[in-house]
Amino acid sequence: MTIDLRRAILAVLLLLLLTTAASAHGGAFRGPRGVTPGSRIPSDPPAAPGPTTPPRRGPITPPKAPGHPGPGAAPGPVSQPERPPAPATPARPTTPQGRPVGTPAAGPGISHWVYWWNLNRERILSLRSLQAARLRASTTESSPHFLGEGGDRNVRASESAEARRAIISALLTAAEDDNPDVATGAILALGKAGDPAAIPLLTKLVDQKTADRTVPESAALALGMIGVPEHGVRAFLTAVARDEKRPWRTRAFATLGLGFHDDAGAIPSLMSLWRRKAPHNEIAASALLAIGLIGDEILVPDLAEALSGHPGRRERDDQLRAHTAAALGMIRSRAALPALMRSLGDPEKQVRRQATLSIATMAGPEDETVIKLLLYVLGKDRDSQTRAFAAVALGEIGSPKAADSLLYAYRKGDGVVVPYAALGLALLARNSEADGVSERIVPFLRAQFMERKNVDLRGALALSLGIAGDRQAIEPLTRILQASGAPTLRGHVAVGLGLLGATEAAPALRKALTERSDPAIKREIALALGLLGDREATAVLIDLVRSGRTEYVRGSAATAVGRLVSTTSALQLVEVLRDSGNSNTTRAFVAVALGLALDRHEVPLLSRVGEHYNYRMVVASVTELLTFL
């Protein structure tokens, strides 16, 4: 990845990682296009003082005991939505991180539901576990993909030690490739693989003075991702993070690496990096997220005080206060609930947004006061994004008391809130253990999918039907998949069918995979086939990697293969990576795909930062992290 690419990274995100007005693809979501909300991108050294705290407005103070609307009652008037910024036209990417070529259509505003969905779908749906279970059910003892009788082994457990060594060897070589796109793809793949054999090389790359600056940045992050407490990794990353002579991006990625390293011994250093005065928030915000990744409950009182405690001890910077709420959400201690509940009345909307999302990580349907406050936010908060986040938070918590308000928000909400309300209803139908909730919601969502004309909303509804487990929706979803129009909708429909285990739709999905369509849509279709336990898609995708019409098609097919996690497929990708006759762009995508295949975590490691995260408050380094597959 070149330095110019870094400047263009946000402009690239929408095409590579969104597909509404292009549909979402099989990687993780990446942040909003063209801006880093609440901050500027600093220089080395900073060219000017960092962001100042915006003037405070009068807060909306939630009532101490807001009442829950009775059956059919509205939760109150809904304020006018925030107008999203006009979308600009991103450049067409051809590398995993997005080297621009061509000029595609404009993407959606940053309030769009697909941003939240792509950040959260892995952990909401346990996609890897679901895929592994379906593969176990669809293979026999004679199959090369057989995983053994019963058990809960991950698909990756079937990989032979020999195959894994071959893949790691190829990645170690590629990590020193002259092309920075190939190198950074391989470096991050080594981090996901978690092999300590990569530690000496990654340490050397962090200190390499002549490399493209993206190489030491990625190496610092990957060192922490390996997660091995030995070898002095913590001490090395701590020294890098503290070294003010190094570029700020390298320091920020080293700080985040300390969080992924998951060593409580790093906490004092991270607290110091958070509290240290700096001209911008990059290091401090990264330190807060790293604290959250480590997840030590001993820090909850300090973080809670900084979030909403005594004014004299509260974090003064709004952006950092919002990241404090994010750290509490990552730690998931119920001791943080009072501080987060107080923050629902914070005058700064980014803090309210993050507090809303963080509450969903630790609250349950028995927390009546929490539910009442979130219902108040859903109906009364003046910020449409906060109301939208409240809709999905209520669905995740699973309280049946949220049903009426979510239905009202779906019917009467603005364009930002409505698709979030549909997803919130689906989550509620899936998560609530109360009688009659699913039976009430699921037919409503199915009817809305069949009646609504708006393609974007129908995409959210298609996914909602998959989340809610509505097998009666398989037939109408399959009809849309087989239709010739609305490619973005077809991508969401494909994933919905995959979630439903609709094996009867596999022929239609395989046919769609061979069509001349947006490669991002193909990745959604490949994900759906993977969720069905269908292995016939692999041969088609490997052929596309080798002979696709464009580099983007070949690269997208490679990342789809990575999601299908077959040892045989991964070894075929190794051949493509090693062959210098292939374009650097294709080889870079293949390196990313190998990282997807070797990631040993049930939920992909890098997605942990994006879970329950208000992507609209990000600093530049975190935005870039969210672009990594």
N, C-alpha and C positions, 0 to 999 in steps of 0.2 A: 504494500500500500504506500503510495507516494505522499509527499507533503501536500501537494495540490489536492489529492483525494481527501485528505483530512478536512480541508476547507470546504469541500463539496459534500461531506458525509451526510449532513442532514438533508440536503436537497435530493440525495439518492434514495433515502430510506423508503419513500412511499412506493416507488415502483418495485423495488426488490422485496419489500416486506409487507406491503399492503396490497390488497386486491379488491378494495371497495372504493369506490369507483374503480377499484381493482380489488379482487377478493383476497383474503388473508392466506398466506401460504404456510407450509409445514414447519418453518423455523419459529424462533421466538420473535415476539414483537420488538420493534425498535421505535425509538421516540419520535416526537413530532418533527415535522419538516420545517427547516429553515430558521428556527429560533430555538433558543434555550431559555424557556420561560423563567423570568426572575433573575437572570444573570447575563453577563457578557462573557465572551471568550477571552481569557487573559492572554498575555504574551509572556515571553521569557527574556528578561524579567518583566513584570507587569508595567504596562506603559502609563497607567494612571491608577488612582485609587479605585478600590473595588466598589461593588454595588452598595448603594446606601439603602437603608430601610425606608420604604415608602411611607408617606404620612398615613397615620391610622384613621380609619373611619369609625364611626360609632358602631359598636357591635350589635348584632342581633342576639339577644339573650333568650335562650330557650326557657320556657316555663319550668318551674321546679317539678311539677307533676302534670305534664301534658296528658290530656285524656285521649284515649284511643277511640276513633270513630266507630260507631256501631255498624252492624251489617248494612252495607249499601251506602253508608254515609261518606261524604268526601272529607279528606283530611284538612281541607282548608284551601284557600286560593293559592294558585301557583304563580310565582313572580315571573316577569318576562325573562326570557333566556339571554344569556350572554351571547353576543353576536360573534361567531368564530371568525378568525381572520380569513381573508380571501385566499384560497389556495393558489400557489404558484405552480409553474410547470417544472417538475424535477427532470434531471437528466437520466437517461437510460443506463442502468448499471450493467457491467459485464464481469465484475469480480465479486467475491463473497462480501466485500465491504463496500462495493459500489462504484467502480470506475465508470464515468458517464460515457455513453455513446447513444446517439439518436435523441429523439425528443418525444416522449410519451405524453399521454393526457394528464391533466392536472389531478391531484389527489384531494382527499377530503380535508376539512378543517381538523384542528387538533382535538376538538371535543368528540370526535367520532368514536363510536362504540368499538370499532375493530381494534383500536389501540389497546383498550383495556382487555379485550378478548385475547389478543395474541400474547399479551404479557402473562395471562392467568390460566390459559386453557390446559397447559400441561398439568399443573397441580390440581385444578378443579376436577379434571376428568381422569387423572392418573393414566394418561394415554399409553405410557410404556407398559404398565402393568396390564392394562386392558388388551393391548396388542399381544403381550406374552401369553396371556390366558387363552386368547383366540387361537394363537399358533399352536399351543399345546393341544387344543381341542381338534385342530384340523390336520395334525400330522400323525403318522403311524411310526411304529418302531423301526421300520425299514427306511424311513425318510431321513435325509441328511440334516433335517431341521428338527428331528425328534428331541424333546426336552426331558423325557423321562415321565414315568407315571406319577400324576399328582404333583404335590409340592408347590412351592411358590418361587421357583428359581426364575431369575430374569433371563430374557432371551440371550443376553451376552454370556451367561454361564455356559452356554453350549460351545463357545469358541475354544478351539484347541490352543494350547500354549504355543505350539509351533506357529500357528497362523497369527496369533497376537504378536509374537516376536518379530515376524516378518513385517507386520504393519508398523510397529514401533521403529524398527530399523529404517524403513523408508521415510518415516516422519523425521527421524533424527537427521537424516541426510538432507531432506527438504528444508529443514529449519535453518540451514546455512546456505540456502539457494541465493543466487545473485538477485533474483527478482523478489522485492519485498512483499508482494502479494502472496506468492507461494510460501515464502518464509513465515509470514505472520499466520497464515492458515495452518501451517504445520506446527508452529509453536503453540497455538491455542489448542490444537488437537492433542498435543503431548500433555498439556495441562489437564484436559478432560480425561485422558487415559489414566492418569495418576501413577505413572511408572517412575520410580525414583531414579532409574537409569538416566533420565533426562535432566536431572538437577545440575550436574556439572556444566552441561552445554548451556542451559538456560541462564545459569549464573554468569557464564562468560559473555553471553549475548547482552545481558543487562548492562555490562560495563564496556561493551564494544563501542569505541568512539567513532568509527568510520561508517557504521551502518546507518541506513535510513532510520530516522528517529522512531518510526513505528515498531521497529524490531525490538529495541530495549523495552519499550512500553509493554508490548505483548509478552515479552519474556518475564517481566516483573510480575504481571498478572498470572501467567501460567505457573510460575514457581509456587505461588500460594495455592493455586488450584490443585496441584499434585497432592497436597494435604499430608505430607509425611513430616512428623514432628522432629525427626532427627536431621542431621546434615547441616545444622546451623542456618536453616532457611529463615527462621524468624529473625535472628540477629541481622542477617544480611538485608532482608526486606525493611527492617526497622531503620537501618543505617541509610538505605536509599530514600525512604520516605522522609527522613529528617534532613537530608542533605540539600540545603537551599541553593547549592551551586548546580544542581541537576535541573533539567527541564521540569516544569510543573506537571506535565502529563505523566512523565515517568514516575514522579513522586506520588501522584494520585493513584496510578495503577498499582504501585507497590503497596500503598495504603490499603486499597481494596484487596490486594493479594493477601495481606495479613488477615483480613476477615475470612477469606476462603480457606486459609491455612488452619483456621479453627484452633488456635492455641491461646488459652486464656492468659498466658504469660505476656501476650502482646497488648493487653488491655491498658496498662499504665501509659504506654507510648501512644496508643490511640487516643486516650483521654487528653494527653498533652497536645497532640496534633489538632484535636477538635478545639481546644481552648486557646491555642496559640493565635495571636493576632496576625492576620495576613491581609494583603491587599485584595484578595478575592477568596471565594468560598470553596474552591476546588478540593483542597486538601482536607479542610474541616468537614465538608459534607461527605467526602469519601471515608473519613475516619468514623463518622457516625454510622454509616451503613456497614462498615467493617465491624463495629461494635455490635450492631444488630445481627450480623452473620454469625459471630461467635456465640451470641445468645446467652450470656451469663446474667442470671437474674439479680446478682448482687448490685448491678448498675441501675436497676429500675428506679430506686429513689432519686438518684442524681438526675437521670433523664426526665423523670416526672416533674421534678422541681424546675428544670430548665424549660420544660414545655409549658406548664401552666401553674407554676408555684408562685411564691411571693414575688411581686414585681421587681424587687431589688435583686433577686437571684435568677430571674428568668432569662433565657437566651434572648438577646435583644435583636438579633438579625432574624427577620421573618423566614427567610429561606432555610437557615439552619434550624430554626425552631420547627419548621415543617419536617426537616430530616430527623429531628429528634423524635417526632411522632412516628416516623417510618421505622426508626431503630426499635422503638417500643413494640411496634407491630411485629417486627421480626423476632424479637425475644419471646413474645406471646405469653407473657405473665399476666395473670388476672389482676395482680397488684397494680398494674398500670391503668386499669379501667377508669378509676376516678379522674386521673389527669387527662385522659383522652376524652372523657365525657365533658369535662370543663372546656376543652378545646373546641367542642362543637359550636361554642359561642364566640370563638376568637374573631377579632375584626379582620384578620388576614385570611382570604379565601383559600390560599394554598395550604394553610394549617388546617382549616376545616375539612378540606378535601382529604388530606392525608389522615387526619384523625378518624374520619368516617371509614376509610378503608382499613385502618389498623384495628379498629374496634371489632371488625368482622373476624379477625384472627383469634380472638380469645373469648368472645361473648357466646352465650348459648340461648336457646329459646326460653330458659328459665329466668333470664335476666330481664325482668319486666321493665325496670327503669331505663335500661339501655334501649330496649325496643321502643319505648315511648319517645325517647329523645330522637332516635333515628327516624321514627315516623314523623316527628315534628320537622326534622331536617328535610325529609322527602317532600313534605307539603309546603314548607314555609321558607326555606333558605332562599336568599335572593340570587344565589349563584346556581345556574342550571347544571354545571358540572358536579357541584357538590350534591345536588339532588339526584343526579344520575348515579353517582357513586353510592349514595344511600340506598338506591333501588337494588343494586347487586349485593350490597352488604346485608340488607334484610333477607334477601333470598338465601345467601350463604348461611346465615344464622339459623334459618329454618323455623321461625316462629309462625304458627298459623295466624296470629294476630296481624300479620303483615299483608295477608291476602287482599283484603278490601282496598287498602291504600295503594298497593301495587297495581291492582286492576284499575283504580281511578287514575293513577299516574299514567298508565298505558293509554287510557281513553282520552285524557284531558291534558297530558303533558305536552311540552314543546318538542321540537324536532330533535333536540339533544337527548331528552329524557326518555322518550317513548321506546326506542330499541333497548336501552338499558333496563327499562321496566319489563320488557318481554323476557330478557335474559334473567332478571330477578325472579320473575314468576316461574320460569323453568327451574331455576335453582331451588326455589321454595318447594315446588312439586317433587323434586328429587330428594330434598333434605328433610322435609317435615315428616314427622312420624305420626302426626295427628290424622284421625280418620277423615276422609272426604276431601282433603286438600288437593291431592293429585287429581282425583276424579272431577273436581270442579275446574281446575286450571288447564289440564291437558286438552280437553275438547275445545276449550276457548282458543288456545294457541293454534290448534290445528285449523279451526275455522278461520282464524285471522290469516294464516298462511295461504289458505285457498281463496280468500276474498280480497285481500289487499293487492294493490297494483304497484305500489312503490317497491322497486327492486331492492333497494338498500334495506328497507325494513323487512322485506321477505327473507333476505339473507340472515338477519338476526333471528327471525322466526324459525327458519330451517334449522339453525343450530340449536335453538331453544327446544325444538321437538326432539332432537337427538339427546340433549341433556336430560330432558324429562322422561325419555324412554318410551316414546309413543310409537309403538310398532304399527298402529293403524295409519300412521303417516307415511309408511314406506311406499305405498303405491303412488300418492300424489308427489312425493319427493322424486321418485324414479321418473315420473312423467316430465318433470322440470329438467332433470338431468339429461334426458334424451332429446329435449327441445334444442333448437339450433341457436336461439338467442341468449342474451343475458349471461355471458360467460362468468361474470363475477358471482352471480347468484348460483350458477351451477357448481362453482367451487365450494361454496358454503353448503349447498345441498349434498354434495359428495361427502363432506365430513359428517353431516348429519346422518347420512345412511351408514357410514362407518361406525359411528357411535351406537347406532341401533342394532349393529350386527346383522345387517340386511344382506345375507349371502346371496339372496335371490337377485340382488342388484349388481353382483360382481360382473356378469357379462357386459352390462351397460357401462359400468365403470371402466372395464378394460378397453372397451371400444372408444370411450371418451379419451382415454390415455393416448391413443394413437392419432387423434385428430390434430390438425394444424391449428393450435390455439395457444394462448398465452402460457408460457412455461410455468409461471407461478400457479396457474390453475392446475396444470399437470401435477404439481407437487401436492396440492390438496387432494387430487384424485388418488395419487400414489399413497398418501397418508390414509385415505379411506380404505384402500385395498389392503394396506398393512393392518389396519384395525380389524378387517374381516379375516385376517390370517391367510390372505391370498398371495401366493408366491409367483403366480404367472406374470405379475407386473414387472418382476425384476428383470427378466430378459429384455422386455421392451425398453426399460429405462437404461440398461447397460448399452443397448444399441444406440440410444439417443446420446449417451455420453460420448460414444466413439464417432458418431456420424451425424449428430444434430446439425440443423441448418445454420445456427448461429452459436456464438460462444455462450450467450445467455441461455439458450436452450440446452446446450451440453452441460453447463454448470448447474442449472436448475435440476436437470435429470440426476446429476451426481448427488446433490443434496437430498433428493428424494430417495435415492438408493441408500444413503446414510441413515435415513429414517426407517428403512425396512430391515436394517440390522441383521443381515445374513453374512456369515463368515465368508462364504463363497463369493458373494457380491463384493465384500470389502477387499478381498484379495484381487479381484478383477480391477477394482479401482486403484490398487497399488500399482498395477502395471501401467495404468494411465499416468499416475503421478511420476513414476520413474522415467517415462519416455519423454526425453527432451524435445522430441519431434512434435509433441502436442503444444498447443498455445499455453502461455503462462497463465492466462485467465482460466482456462479449463483445469489446469493443474492446481491452481489456487482453490477453485471450487471443490476439487477432489480432496484436497487436504482437509477442507472444512468438513466434507462428508465423512471422512475417516474419523474425525473427532466426534461427529454425531454417533457413529457406529460404536465407538469405543467408550463413550461416556458411561461410567459405571454406576451412575446414580439413577434411582427410580424416576426422579424429576431432574431434568438436565441441570447441570451444576450452575451454569451462568444465569439460568432463569430465576434463581433464588432472589436476585436483586430486584427483579421486576414484579415479583408476587406482591399483591396488595400495595402496589407502589403508585403514587400520584406522579405519573410521568410528566405532568405539566410543570413541575417545580424543579426539574433536574438542572444540575450544573453540567458543563460541557463534557467532562470526562465520563460522568455516569451516562449521559446521553449516548456517547460512543460505545460504552460497554453494552448498552441495550441493543446496539446494532449487531453484535456478534452472534452468529449462529451457534 
